[in-house]
Amino acid sequence: MALVSPIFFAVVLIGVVGITQIRDMHAERKRRGLGFFGIMAGQEDFTRFYFPGWGRMFIWFVAVVVTIFSLKAWLP
């Protein structure tokens, strides 16, 4: 369990956020001259970063709910 949990969370993080989006966020931090803890959120960032991320999280949530209900229906 100690080996599987970190791997699971890393895969979920990359699956939800996406490698391309992580690279875009890093490039934007560099462009704005912000450090690791600098506040980066601006008005235009919501449509560029947050809404796609929230959309991916919603898709994961729907997939998990459908899987759980499917397994409950198919397995005795």
N, C-alpha and C positions, 0 to 999 in steps of 0.2 A: 504494500500500500504506500509506503514511503517513497518508492521509486515511481509508481504509476501516477500518483497525485500531481507532482510537479510537471510531469510530461503532459498529463491531461490539461492542466491549466495553461501551459505554454501553447499547446495546440489550439485550445479554445480562444486564447487571446489573439493569436495570429489569424485564426479563422474569422473572428468577429471584426477585428480592426483591419486586418489586411496589411500585407507587406508594403504595398504601394502607398497606402495612406500613412503608414509609419514613416516612410521615406519623405513624403510630402510635408509632414508635420516637422520633421527634423530640418528640412531645407527652409521651411518658413521661420523656424526659430533662429536659424543662422542669419537669414535675411533681415530679420527684425533686431538682431543683436541681443537676443534674450538668453539668459542662462538656463540652467535646468529647472529652477523654481520660478522663473519669470512668468507673469500672467500674460498669456498669449491670446486669449479670446477677444475677438472683435466682432462687430456686427456681421461682416461678410463671412466670417469663419463658420457660422452656423450652417449655412447652405453648402459650404465646401467640405467641412469635416464632420460636424456633429450629426446632421440629419442622415448622411449615409451610414455612419456608425450606429445610430439608433435604429435605422432600417435593418441593418444586419442583425442587431440584437433581437429585434422583433421577429425576424425570420427564424432565428435559432429558437426562440421561445415557442413559436407556432410549431416548429418541427418536433420539439420535445413533447409538447402537449399532444400532438397527433400520435407520436410514437407511444406515449404512455397509454392513451386510450385504445390504440390499436392492440397493444400487447394485452391489456386487460380484457379486450373483447375476444381475442384469438386464443389466449392461454387460459386453461381452466383454473 
